[in-house]
Amino acid sequence: QMDDISVSLEAIEQRLGFALEFLELSVRNVLSREYSKLRPECRPIAVSGLRRVAEFIDTYCSSHRWASPLPGSNGEFEIVSDPAALSINNFVYNVIAPVTAPIGHEVAEAPAGASLELASDGRVPGGFAIERLVDGSRRFRYVRGAPPDPEPAQADRFVRTFSGSIAEMLCATERIAPWFCTHWWGQPMLEFIDCVLAHARDYLLGDTALYWLFVFAGNLSAIGLERGLEVSAIEYPFFRAVKLAQGGLLLLDRDSHVARRAWIAFETAIVVHLNKSFAVSTVHGGKGHTLALEPVPRDHQNPNRDAVAQQRLRQRKFPSERLVAMLDTRLEKANSGAAREVSFLRNCIEQILGGYDNGDRALHTIAAATLFGLGEVRVAATAALNKANQPYSLQGEVRHLVEARSDHNLGLWMCRSLRLQGEDASDDDATTLGKSLVQAVNLESISLDFHGSKVQDTGVKVLARALGTPVALKLVSLDFQMTQIGDSGVAAIGAGLGLAHHLVSVALDFSETKVGNAGLIALASSLAHVRTLTSVDFSFYGTQVADEGVLALGAFIMKSIGLERISLNLSGTRVGDEALDSVVAGLTDQHMLNAVVFRFAGTEIGDSGVASLGASLAFAHHLTSVELFFDATTIGDIGAVGVGNGLARAKRLTSVS
């Protein structure tokens, strides 16, 4: 009850003044005009402003004794003393709405006997206020809450002038936010802010990064004037803000209330309708976590770590129960909100924004792909991936994909990046995976790790044929180390990759397998037809490869004149100087080459081969990094001097090992 607060309305008003100072809000920005001069869609808030709001709540929630109106009560409320329990609605009621109308709302003229009066305890429609006389006009200075919107076809009892938004009071100029945020107003305020901060962290955005959140962008004392329900959806500030942004961010509360809110369904439909990138943030265990369909900038931060693998490690921390809730979401069932609003929004979504399906698919796809990475194969998740209308990345284990394919008929039509580990995979698993890849027509990147598995040539051939299917395939990494693959399997891989006409990077590891010259010759011959390669990484460590096979590899290098990086591991083979001379001859015309890694430990290479290598590298004018491993060979002083003299002429060289 109000009596329990034992704080006068005048004292509360003083605290509002303190809030203005703490949050560095400028009253001048509001008082300098009668209505806002800034378009609502151009009123973002910076990360630094959000941090300031969080600090204010943490510091003063208890002492300022903010009130939370009890739903369904007759003006009763409770005091919120725990900062973590303060909802967005609570913060709006106690701080945002009052401070953004600093001199109060003028009471509109009314017929005799219909004037608006304060109750004895300061109650007024929408909250509590103090009556003031400003410039001859009667005003209600709300210290809690804000005037409610007038009912349809009824006159407004207030003149809603000299009020604005938090964003306007922070900055008096229009700005555009790269990210539009959608959220539930009952979400705890600190959790809400932590969600945004987690996104800013994962996207490597600093304190100056801008986000559009209606709680800060909207004039909450005059929502009806800015939002209205009488205009087309494309005239809404939400629509215009999304149109200006590069992406939409859904702030997922712990109980997934957002999935039941009509406004959230509307805003999500806008984001998807305008083909914006989409991400989800939540807070779990006191930390914020972000989901996206593909790796985010933070995943790319370490050049020595694979971005897709980093994405999987990061998203494993996202609570699985919320992923399941996203997977179960049906936005058409989001009916929470005023009946009139729900009806209007439903019509907008169905008639203008293309319906609910696309929004559902965006939520389902991001949840399904993440659940797959957690090892959870579900019927609903597989169905979601099959219905995906946006490209996604998938990472996990081969056995999970085989299960999803065999039991639930998983297709990979919209999969852009696939990274799977299959140390326990069988030859049959490789066959099933190959059949799945035939449908992956949009695949750009694939990484398969079969190290030490039971995969053999039979399964590899099916898999290899599928590698020629994706028309946009650019990046391939296949690890068959210590498997039973042989020459026919390697030849099949070469034939498949030879059809990938946009291939940029290929990494193939056949170490300690039965591969010999025939397999390497076939592989090199097929790859020679790919003119787009810039990076090759081949490992035949401990195989039966000898000079004959490496001669073919040298011919391939000679034809691939656009190479920027070459990594070749032939350690533990019977390769000699003649083979190295062939590779060296191919390096002479590699004018874009900037990195070389050669491992020839334990081979038959001697001084002659190494000296010619050094002489050839001298012509690589863009060369910056060289790693050479010739331990356990017969190389002596002559070879060392030869390679040293050659590298001395590589003027851009910055790293030698």
C-alpha positions as CSV (number, residue, x, y, z in Angstrom):
1,Q,0.0,0.0,0.0
2,M,1.0,3.6,-0.5
3,D,1.2,4.1,3.3
4,D,3.9,1.4,3.6
5,I,6.3,3.4,1.5
6,S,6.5,6.2,4.0
7,V,8.0,8.4,1.3
8,S,6.3,11.6,0.1
9,L,5.6,12.2,-3.6
10,E,7.8,15.3,-3.4
11,A,10.7,13.1,-2.2
12,I,10.1,10.7,-5.1
13,E,10.2,13.6,-7.5
14,Q,13.6,14.6,-6.0
15,R,14.9,11.2,-6.8
16,L,13.7,11.5,-10.4
17,G,15.9,14.6,-10.6
18,F,18.7,12.5,-9.3
19,A,18.0,9.8,-11.9
20,L,18.2,12.5,-14.7
21,E,21.7,13.5,-13.4
22,F,23.0,9.9,-12.9
23,L,21.8,8.7,-16.3
24,E,23.2,12.0,-17.9
25,L,19.8,12.8,-19.4
26,S,19.2,16.3,-20.8
27,V,15.9,17.9,-20.0
28,R,16.7,20.6,-22.6
29,N,16.3,18.0,-25.4
30,V,12.7,17.6,-24.3
31,L,11.8,21.2,-23.4
32,S,13.3,22.7,-26.6
33,R,10.3,21.6,-28.6
34,E,6.6,20.7,-28.2
35,Y,6.8,17.3,-29.9
36,S,9.8,15.2,-30.8
37,K,11.9,16.3,-33.7
38,L,13.6,12.9,-33.9
39,R,11.9,10.2,-35.9
40,P,11.2,7.2,-33.5
41,E,13.2,4.8,-35.8
42,C,16.3,7.0,-35.4
43,R,16.4,7.0,-31.5
44,P,18.8,4.2,-30.6
45,I,20.7,3.8,-27.3
46,A,24.4,3.0,-27.1
47,V,25.9,0.1,-25.1
48,S,27.4,2.7,-22.8
49,G,24.0,4.0,-22.0
50,L,22.7,0.5,-21.2
51,R,25.6,0.0,-18.8
52,R,24.8,3.3,-17.1
53,V,21.1,2.1,-16.6
54,A,22.3,-1.2,-15.2
55,E,24.6,0.6,-12.7
56,F,21.8,2.9,-11.7
57,I,19.4,-0.1,-11.0
58,D,22.1,-2.0,-9.1
59,T,22.9,1.0,-7.0
60,Y,19.6,2.5,-6.2
61,C,16.8,-0.1,-6.5
62,S,16.6,-0.8,-2.8
63,S,17.0,2.7,-1.5
64,H,14.6,4.3,-4.0
65,R,11.9,1.7,-3.1
66,W,10.4,1.4,-6.6
67,A,6.9,0.2,-6.7
68,S,5.4,-2.6,-8.8
69,P,1.6,-2.4,-9.4
70,L,0.0,-5.7,-8.6
71,P,-2.0,-7.1,-11.6
72,G,-5.7,-7.2,-11.1
73,S,-5.6,-5.3,-7.9
74,N,-7.4,-2.0,-7.1
75,G,-4.3,0.2,-7.1
76,E,-2.3,-2.0,-4.8
77,F,1.4,-2.6,-5.4
78,E,4.5,-4.1,-3.8
79,I,8.0,-2.7,-3.3
80,V,10.8,-4.1,-5.4
81,S,14.0,-4.2,-3.4
82,D,15.9,-6.8,-5.4
83,P,17.6,-5.3,-8.5
84,A,17.4,-8.7,-10.2
85,A,13.6,-8.8,-9.8
86,L,12.9,-5.3,-11.3
87,S,11.1,-5.8,-14.6
88,I,11.2,-3.6,-17.6
89,N,7.6,-2.5,-16.9
90,N,8.6,-1.7,-13.3
91,F,11.5,0.5,-14.5
92,V,9.2,2.2,-17.0
93,Y,6.6,2.9,-14.2
94,N,9.1,4.3,-11.7
95,V,11.8,5.9,-13.8
96,I,11.4,6.1,-17.6
97,A,7.9,7.4,-17.9
98,P,8.3,10.1,-15.2
99,V,11.7,11.4,-16.1
100,T,10.8,11.7,-19.8
101,A,8.0,14.2,-18.9
102,P,9.9,16.4,-16.6
103,I,7.4,19.3,-16.2
104,G,4.3,17.2,-16.3
105,H,1.3,16.7,-18.6
106,E,-1.2,19.6,-19.1
107,V,-4.7,18.7,-18.2
108,A,-7.0,19.2,-21.2
109,E,-10.0,21.5,-20.8
110,A,-13.1,19.5,-19.9
111,P,-16.8,20.4,-19.7
112,A,-18.0,21.5,-16.3
113,G,-18.1,18.7,-13.7
114,A,-15.8,16.5,-15.8
115,S,-12.5,17.9,-14.8
116,L,-9.7,15.5,-13.8
117,E,-8.7,15.6,-10.1
118,L,-6.0,14.1,-8.0
119,A,-7.0,11.8,-5.2
120,S,-5.9,12.7,-1.7
121,D,-2.9,10.3,-1.9
122,G,-1.9,11.6,-5.3
123,R,-3.5,8.9,-7.3
124,V,-4.3,9.7,-10.9
125,P,-5.1,7.5,-13.9
126,G,-2.0,5.5,-14.7
127,G,0.0,6.2,-11.5
128,F,0.7,9.0,-8.9
129,A,1.2,12.7,-9.6
130,I,1.8,16.1,-8.1
131,E,-0.3,19.0,-9.4
132,R,1.7,22.0,-10.7
133,L,0.8,25.3,-12.3
134,V,3.2,25.9,-15.2
135,D,2.9,29.0,-17.4
136,G,-0.7,29.3,-16.4
137,S,-1.6,25.8,-17.3
138,R,-2.6,23.0,-14.9
139,R,-0.2,20.1,-15.1
140,F,0.1,16.7,-13.5
141,R,3.7,15.9,-12.8
142,Y,3.7,12.1,-12.7
143,V,6.2,10.7,-10.3
144,R,5.1,7.1,-10.9
145,G,3.6,5.8,-14.1
146,A,2.2,7.8,-17.1
147,P,-1.2,8.9,-18.4
148,P,-3.0,6.0,-20.0
149,D,-3.8,6.2,-23.7
150,P,-7.4,7.4,-24.3
151,E,-10.0,4.9,-25.2
152,P,-11.1,4.8,-28.9
153,A,-13.4,7.6,-30.0
154,Q,-12.8,9.4,-26.6
155,A,-11.1,12.7,-26.1
156,D,-7.7,12.6,-24.5
157,R,-7.8,14.2,-21.0
158,F,-4.2,15.3,-21.3
159,V,-2.2,17.5,-23.6
160,R,0.9,15.3,-24.1
161,T,3.5,17.9,-24.7
162,F,7.0,18.3,-23.4
163,S,7.6,14.6,-23.1
164,G,10.0,12.4,-25.0
165,S,12.1,9.3,-24.9
166,I,15.2,8.3,-23.0
167,A,17.1,8.0,-26.3
168,E,16.3,11.6,-27.2
169,M,17.4,12.9,-23.8
170,L,20.7,11.1,-24.2
171,C,21.3,12.4,-27.7
172,A,19.6,15.2,-29.6
173,T,20.5,14.0,-33.1
174,E,19.1,11.2,-35.2
175,R,21.1,8.0,-35.4
176,I,20.6,4.6,-37.0
177,A,21.0,1.4,-35.0
178,P,22.5,-1.7,-36.7
179,W,20.4,-3.9,-34.5
180,F,16.7,-3.9,-33.7
181,C,15.8,-5.7,-30.4
182,T,12.5,-7.4,-29.6
183,H,11.6,-8.3,-26.0
184,W,9.0,-9.0,-23.4
185,W,8.2,-6.1,-21.1
186,G,8.0,-8.4,-18.1
187,Q,11.6,-9.5,-18.5
188,P,13.9,-8.4,-15.6
189,M,15.6,-5.2,-16.6
190,L,19.1,-6.4,-15.7
191,E,18.6,-9.6,-17.6
192,F,17.3,-7.7,-20.5
193,I,20.4,-5.5,-20.6
194,D,22.8,-8.5,-20.1
195,C,21.2,-10.1,-23.2
196,V,22.1,-7.0,-25.3
197,L,25.6,-6.8,-23.8
198,A,26.2,-10.5,-24.6
199,H,25.3,-9.8,-28.2
200,A,27.6,-6.8,-28.3
201,R,30.4,-8.9,-26.8
202,D,30.0,-11.8,-29.3
203,Y,29.7,-9.4,-32.3
204,L,32.8,-7.5,-31.1
205,L,30.9,-4.2,-30.7
206,G,32.2,-1.6,-28.4
207,D,30.5,0.8,-26.0
208,T,29.5,3.1,-28.8
209,A,27.5,0.4,-30.6
210,L,23.8,1.3,-31.1
211,Y,20.7,-0.8,-30.5
212,W,17.0,0.1,-31.1
213,L,14.8,-0.9,-28.2
214,F,11.3,0.6,-28.0
215,V,11.5,1.0,-24.2
216,F,14.2,3.6,-24.7
217,A,13.2,4.8,-28.2
218,G,9.5,5.3,-27.6
219,N,7.8,8.3,-26.0
220,L,6.2,6.2,-23.2
221,S,4.0,9.1,-22.1
222,A,2.4,9.2,-25.6
223,I,2.7,5.7,-27.0
224,G,-0.6,6.1,-28.9
225,L,0.8,9.2,-30.8
226,E,3.9,7.3,-32.0
227,R,2.5,3.8,-32.5
228,G,-1.2,4.0,-33.1
229,L,-3.3,1.2,-34.4
230,E,-4.9,3.1,-37.3
231,V,-1.9,3.0,-39.7
232,S,-0.4,0.4,-41.9
233,A,2.2,-1.9,-40.5
234,I,4.9,-0.4,-42.8
235,E,4.3,3.0,-41.2
236,Y,5.1,1.7,-37.7
237,P,8.3,2.9,-36.1
238,F,9.1,-0.8,-35.6
239,F,9.0,-1.5,-39.3
240,R,11.0,1.5,-40.2
241,A,13.6,0.7,-37.5
242,V,14.1,-2.8,-38.8
243,K,14.3,-1.5,-42.4
244,L,17.2,0.7,-41.4
245,A,18.9,-2.1,-39.3
246,Q,21.2,-4.9,-40.5
247,G,19.6,-7.5,-38.2
248,G,17.1,-8.3,-35.5
249,L,17.9,-9.6,-32.0
250,L,15.4,-11.5,-30.0
251,L,15.9,-11.2,-26.2
252,L,14.8,-14.6,-24.8
253,D,13.6,-14.5,-21.2
254,R,14.1,-17.4,-18.9
255,D,10.5,-18.6,-19.2
256,S,10.3,-17.9,-23.0
257,H,7.3,-15.5,-22.5
258,V,8.4,-13.8,-25.8
259,A,6.9,-16.7,-27.7
260,R,3.5,-15.8,-26.4
261,R,3.4,-12.1,-27.0
262,A,1.6,-10.8,-30.1
263,W,3.9,-7.8,-30.5
264,I,6.9,-10.2,-30.5
265,A,5.3,-12.2,-33.3
266,F,4.8,-9.0,-35.2
267,E,8.3,-7.7,-34.8
268,T,9.8,-11.1,-35.6
269,A,7.7,-11.3,-38.8
270,I,9.0,-7.8,-39.8
271,V,12.7,-8.9,-39.3
272,V,12.2,-12.0,-41.4
273,H,10.0,-10.3,-44.0
274,L,12.8,-7.7,-44.6
275,N,15.4,-10.5,-44.9
276,K,17.5,-9.2,-42.0
277,S,20.0,-11.4,-40.2
278,F,18.6,-12.9,-37.0
279,A,20.1,-13.7,-33.6
280,V,18.8,-14.7,-30.2
281,S,20.3,-13.7,-26.8
282,T,19.5,-15.0,-23.3
283,V,20.9,-15.1,-19.8
284,H,21.7,-18.3,-18.0
285,G,23.8,-18.9,-14.9
286,G,24.4,-15.2,-14.6
287,K,26.0,-14.9,-18.1
288,G,24.6,-13.8,-21.4
289,H,24.7,-16.2,-24.5
290,T,24.0,-15.5,-28.1
291,L,22.7,-17.8,-30.9
292,A,23.1,-17.2,-34.6
293,L,22.7,-19.4,-37.7
294,E,26.3,-19.0,-38.6
295,P,29.6,-18.1,-36.7
296,V,29.6,-14.6,-35.3
297,P,32.6,-12.2,-35.3
298,R,33.9,-13.5,-31.9
299,D,34.1,-17.0,-33.4
300,H,36.5,-15.6,-36.1
301,Q,38.7,-13.7,-33.6
302,N,41.4,-16.3,-33.2
303,P,42.9,-17.1,-36.7
304,N,44.4,-20.3,-35.3
305,R,41.0,-21.8,-34.4
306,D,38.2,-22.8,-36.7
307,A,35.2,-20.4,-36.5
308,V,32.6,-23.1,-36.8
309,A,34.2,-25.2,-34.0
310,Q,34.3,-22.0,-31.9
311,Q,30.6,-21.4,-32.6
312,R,29.8,-24.9,-31.4
313,L,31.8,-24.5,-28.2
314,R,30.2,-21.2,-27.4
315,Q,26.6,-22.2,-28.2
316,R,26.8,-25.4,-26.1
317,K,26.4,-23.0,-23.1
318,F,23.0,-22.0,-24.3
319,P,20.3,-23.6,-22.0
320,S,18.8,-26.6,-23.9
321,E,15.3,-26.1,-22.4
322,R,15.1,-22.7,-24.0
323,L,16.2,-24.2,-27.3
324,V,13.4,-26.7,-27.0
325,A,11.0,-23.9,-26.2
326,M,12.1,-22.1,-29.4
327,L,11.6,-25.3,-31.3
328,D,8.1,-25.6,-30.0
329,T,7.1,-22.0,-30.7
330,R,4.2,-21.2,-32.9
331,L,4.0,-17.5,-33.4
332,E,0.4,-17.7,-34.7
333,K,-0.6,-18.8,-31.2
334,A,0.9,-15.6,-29.6
335,N,-2.2,-14.0,-28.3
336,S,-1.0,-12.1,-25.2
337,G,-1.9,-8.5,-25.5
338,A,-4.9,-6.3,-25.7
339,A,-7.6,-7.9,-27.8
340,R,-7.8,-5.0,-30.2
341,E,-4.0,-5.0,-30.7
342,V,-3.9,-8.7,-31.2
343,S,-6.5,-8.6,-33.9
344,F,-4.8,-5.7,-35.7
345,L,-1.3,-7.3,-35.5
346,R,-2.6,-10.6,-36.8
347,N,-4.1,-8.9,-39.8
348,C,-0.8,-7.1,-40.5
349,I,1.2,-10.3,-40.3
350,E,-1.1,-12.3,-42.5
351,Q,-1.9,-9.7,-45.1
352,I,1.3,-7.6,-45.3
353,L,4.2,-9.6,-43.8
354,G,3.7,-12.9,-45.4
355,G,2.2,-14.8,-42.5
356,Y,3.7,-16.5,-39.5
357,D,5.6,-19.4,-41.2
358,N,8.8,-17.5,-42.0
359,G,9.1,-16.2,-38.4
360,D,8.5,-19.7,-37.0
361,R,11.2,-21.1,-39.4
362,A,13.8,-18.6,-38.3
363,L,13.3,-19.5,-34.6
364,H,13.0,-23.3,-35.3
365,T,16.1,-23.4,-37.6
366,I,18.4,-21.6,-35.1
367,A,17.2,-23.8,-32.3
368,A,17.4,-27.1,-34.3
369,A,20.9,-26.4,-35.6
370,T,22.1,-25.7,-32.0
371,L,20.4,-28.8,-30.6
372,F,22.1,-30.9,-33.2
373,G,25.5,-29.5,-32.0
374,L,24.5,-30.6,-28.5
375,G,23.9,-34.1,-29.8
376,E,20.1,-34.0,-29.5
377,V,18.4,-35.5,-32.6
378,R,14.7,-34.8,-32.5
379,V,11.9,-35.2,-35.0
380,A,10.9,-31.6,-34.6
381,A,14.5,-30.4,-35.0
382,T,14.9,-32.4,-38.2
383,A,11.6,-31.1,-39.6
384,A,12.7,-27.6,-38.8
385,L,16.0,-28.0,-40.7
386,N,14.2,-29.4,-43.7
387,K,11.8,-26.4,-43.7
388,A,14.6,-23.8,-43.2
389,N,14.4,-20.8,-45.5
390,Q,17.7,-19.3,-44.3
391,P,21.2,-20.7,-44.7
392,Y,22.6,-22.3,-41.5
393,S,25.7,-23.9,-40.1
394,L,25.6,-27.4,-38.7
395,Q,28.3,-29.0,-36.5
396,G,28.3,-32.2,-34.5
397,E,29.0,-35.8,-35.0
398,V,28.6,-38.0,-38.0
399,R,26.5,-40.5,-36.1
400,H,24.0,-37.9,-35.2
401,L,23.6,-36.8,-38.8
402,V,23.3,-40.5,-39.8
403,E,20.6,-40.9,-37.2
404,A,18.7,-37.8,-38.4
405,R,19.0,-39.0,-42.0
406,S,18.0,-42.6,-41.4
407,D,15.2,-42.1,-38.8
408,H,13.8,-38.7,-39.7
409,N,14.9,-38.2,-43.4
410,L,17.1,-35.1,-42.8
411,G,17.8,-33.0,-45.8
412,L,20.6,-30.4,-46.0
413,W,19.1,-28.1,-48.6
414,M,19.9,-24.8,-46.8
415,C,23.0,-26.0,-45.0
416,R,25.8,-23.6,-45.8
417,S,28.5,-25.0,-43.5
418,L,28.9,-28.5,-42.3
419,R,31.5,-29.7,-39.7
420,L,31.3,-33.2,-38.5
421,Q,33.5,-35.5,-36.4
422,G,33.4,-39.2,-37.1
423,E,36.2,-41.0,-35.2
424,D,33.8,-43.9,-34.6
425,A,32.1,-43.8,-38.0
426,S,31.7,-46.9,-40.1
427,D,31.8,-47.4,-43.9
428,D,28.0,-47.5,-43.9
429,D,28.0,-44.1,-42.1
430,A,30.1,-42.6,-44.8
431,T,27.7,-44.0,-47.4
432,T,24.7,-42.5,-45.6
433,L,26.5,-39.1,-45.2
434,G,27.3,-39.1,-48.9
435,K,23.6,-39.6,-49.8
436,S,22.7,-36.7,-47.5
437,L,25.3,-34.4,-49.2
438,V,23.7,-34.9,-52.6
439,Q,20.9,-32.7,-51.3
440,A,23.3,-30.0,-49.9
441,V,23.2,-27.9,-53.0
442,N,23.9,-24.6,-51.1
443,L,26.9,-26.0,-49.2
444,E,29.9,-23.7,-49.2
445,S,32.1,-25.3,-46.5
446,I,32.6,-28.8,-45.3
447,S,34.9,-30.3,-42.7
448,L,34.8,-34.0,-42.0
449,D,37.1,-35.7,-39.4
450,F,37.3,-39.5,-39.8
451,H,40.6,-39.8,-38.0
452,G,41.1,-43.4,-36.9
453,S,37.6,-44.5,-38.0
454,K,36.6,-47.7,-39.9
455,V,35.8,-45.8,-43.1
456,Q,37.0,-47.6,-46.3
457,D,37.0,-47.0,-50.0
458,T,33.4,-48.2,-50.5
459,G,31.8,-45.5,-48.3
460,V,34.4,-42.9,-49.3
461,K,33.4,-43.3,-53.0
462,V,29.8,-42.5,-52.3
463,L,30.8,-39.5,-50.2
464,A,33.3,-38.3,-52.8
465,R,30.7,-38.3,-55.6
466,A,28.5,-36.0,-53.5
467,L,31.3,-33.4,-53.2
468,G,30.6,-32.4,-56.8
469,T,27.0,-31.6,-56.0
470,P,27.1,-28.2,-54.1
471,V,27.5,-25.6,-56.8
472,A,29.0,-23.0,-54.3
473,L,31.5,-25.3,-52.5
474,K,34.5,-23.3,-51.6
475,L,36.2,-24.8,-48.5
476,V,36.9,-28.5,-48.0
477,S,38.7,-30.2,-45.1
478,L,38.8,-34.0,-45.0
479,D,40.8,-36.0,-42.4
480,F,41.2,-39.7,-43.2
481,Q,44.3,-40.2,-41.1
482,M,44.8,-43.8,-39.9
483,T,41.8,-45.2,-41.8
484,Q,41.5,-48.0,-44.4
485,I,41.2,-45.7,-47.3
486,G,43.3,-46.6,-50.4
487,D,44.1,-45.3,-53.9
488,S,40.6,-45.8,-55.3
489,G,39.1,-43.8,-52.4
490,V,41.6,-40.9,-52.9
491,A,41.0,-41.0,-56.7
492,A,37.2,-40.7,-56.1
493,I,37.7,-37.7,-53.8
494,G,39.8,-36.1,-56.5
495,A,37.1,-36.7,-59.1
496,G,34.4,-35.2,-56.9
497,L,36.5,-32.1,-56.0
498,G,37.4,-31.7,-59.6
499,L,33.8,-30.8,-60.3
500,A,33.8,-28.1,-57.6
501,H,34.5,-25.2,-59.9
502,H,34.4,-22.5,-57.1
503,L,36.8,-24.4,-54.7
504,V,39.1,-22.0,-53.0
505,S,40.7,-24.0,-50.2
506,V,41.2,-27.8,-49.8
507,A,42.9,-29.6,-46.9
508,L,43.3,-33.4,-47.3
509,D,44.9,-35.7,-44.7
510,F,45.7,-39.3,-45.7
511,S,48.5,-39.8,-43.2
512,E,49.3,-43.4,-42.2
513,T,46.9,-45.0,-44.8
514,K,47.4,-47.4,-47.7
515,V,47.5,-44.6,-50.2
516,G,50.3,-44.8,-52.8
517,N,51.3,-43.2,-56.1
518,A,48.2,-44.1,-58.0
519,G,45.9,-42.3,-55.6
520,L,48.1,-39.2,-55.5
521,I,48.4,-39.1,-59.3
522,A,44.7,-39.3,-59.8
523,L,44.0,-36.7,-57.1
524,A,46.5,-34.2,-58.6
525,S,45.2,-34.8,-62.1
526,S,41.6,-34.0,-61.1
527,L,42.4,-30.9,-59.0
528,A,44.4,-29.5,-61.9
529,H,41.0,-28.7,-63.5
530,V,40.1,-26.4,-60.6
531,R,41.3,-22.9,-61.4
532,T,40.0,-21.1,-58.3
533,L,42.3,-22.7,-55.7
534,T,44.2,-20.3,-53.4
535,S,45.2,-22.7,-50.6
536,V,46.1,-26.4,-50.6
537,D,47.1,-28.6,-47.6
538,F,48.0,-32.2,-48.4
539,S,49.4,-34.7,-45.9
540,F,50.6,-38.2,-47.0
541,Y,52.8,-38.8,-44.0
542,G,53.8,-42.4,-43.6
543,T,52.1,-43.6,-46.8
544,Q,53.5,-45.5,-49.8
545,V,53.8,-42.3,-51.9
546,A,57.1,-42.0,-53.7
547,D,58.7,-39.8,-56.5
548,E,56.3,-40.9,-59.2
549,G,53.3,-39.6,-57.3
550,V,55.0,-36.3,-56.2
551,L,55.9,-35.6,-59.8
552,A,52.2,-35.4,-60.6
553,L,51.7,-33.2,-57.6
554,G,54.4,-30.9,-59.0
555,A,52.6,-30.7,-62.3
556,F,49.4,-29.7,-60.4
557,I,51.1,-27.0,-58.5
558,M,52.6,-25.6,-61.8
559,K,49.1,-25.3,-63.3
560,S,47.5,-23.8,-60.2
561,I,49.0,-20.3,-60.6
562,G,46.8,-18.5,-58.1
563,L,48.0,-20.3,-55.0
564,E,48.6,-18.2,-51.9
565,R,49.4,-21.0,-49.4
566,I,50.9,-24.4,-49.9
567,S,51.3,-27.0,-47.1
568,L,52.7,-30.4,-48.0
569,N,53.6,-33.2,-45.6
570,L,55.5,-36.1,-47.2
571,S,57.4,-37.1,-44.1
572,G,58.1,-40.8,-43.7
573,T,57.8,-41.5,-47.4
574,R,60.4,-42.6,-50.0
575,V,60.4,-39.2,-51.7
576,G,63.8,-37.9,-53.1
577,D,65.4,-34.9,-54.8
578,E,63.7,-35.6,-58.2
579,A,60.3,-35.3,-56.6
580,L,61.2,-32.1,-54.7
581,D,62.6,-30.6,-57.9
582,S,59.2,-31.1,-59.5
583,V,57.4,-29.3,-56.7
584,V,60.1,-26.6,-56.9
585,A,59.5,-26.1,-60.6
586,G,55.8,-25.4,-59.8
587,L,56.7,-22.8,-57.2
588,T,58.6,-20.6,-59.7
589,D,55.4,-19.2,-61.3
590,Q,53.4,-18.8,-58.0
591,H,53.6,-15.0,-57.9
592,M,50.8,-14.7,-55.2
593,L,52.4,-17.2,-52.8
594,N,52.7,-15.9,-49.3
595,A,53.0,-19.0,-47.1
596,V,54.8,-22.3,-47.5
597,V,54.9,-25.3,-45.2
598,F,57.0,-28.3,-46.3
599,R,57.5,-31.4,-44.1
600,F,59.9,-33.9,-45.6
601,A,61.3,-35.5,-42.4
602,G,62.7,-39.0,-42.8
603,T,62.7,-38.8,-46.6
604,E,65.5,-39.4,-49.1
605,I,65.8,-35.7,-49.9
606,G,69.4,-34.3,-49.9
607,D,71.4,-31.1,-50.5
608,S,70.5,-30.8,-54.2
609,G,66.7,-30.8,-53.6
610,V,66.8,-28.3,-50.7
611,A,69.2,-25.9,-52.5
612,S,66.8,-25.8,-55.5
613,L,63.9,-25.2,-53.2
614,G,65.6,-22.1,-51.8
615,A,66.4,-20.8,-55.2
616,S,62.8,-21.2,-56.2
617,L,61.4,-19.5,-53.1
618,A,63.5,-16.4,-54.0
619,F,61.1,-15.7,-56.8
620,A,58.0,-15.7,-54.6
621,H,57.8,-12.0,-54.1
622,H,54.9,-12.0,-51.8
623,L,56.3,-14.7,-49.5
624,T,55.9,-13.8,-45.8
625,S,56.1,-17.1,-44.0
626,V,58.1,-20.3,-44.5
627,E,58.2,-23.5,-42.4
628,L,60.6,-26.3,-43.5
629,F,61.1,-29.6,-41.8
630,F,63.9,-31.9,-43.0
631,D,64.9,-33.7,-39.9
632,A,66.3,-37.2,-40.2
633,T,67.5,-36.6,-43.7
634,T,71.0,-36.5,-45.3
635,I,71.0,-32.7,-45.8
636,G,74.3,-31.0,-44.9
637,D,76.0,-27.7,-45.2
638,I,75.6,-27.3,-49.0
639,G,71.8,-27.7,-48.7
640,A,71.6,-25.4,-45.7
641,V,73.6,-22.7,-47.5
642,G,71.5,-23.1,-50.6
643,V,68.1,-22.7,-49.0
644,G,69.5,-19.8,-46.8
645,N,70.8,-17.9,-49.8
646,G,67.4,-18.3,-51.6
647,L,65.3,-17.2,-48.6
648,A,67.6,-14.2,-48.1
649,R,66.3,-12.8,-51.4
650,A,62.6,-13.1,-50.3
651,K,62.3,-9.4,-49.3
652,R,58.9,-9.7,-47.6
653,L,59.7,-12.7,-45.4
654,T,58.7,-12.1,-41.8
655,S,58.6,-15.6,-40.3
656,V,60.9,-18.6,-40.8
657,S,60.8,-21.9,-39.0
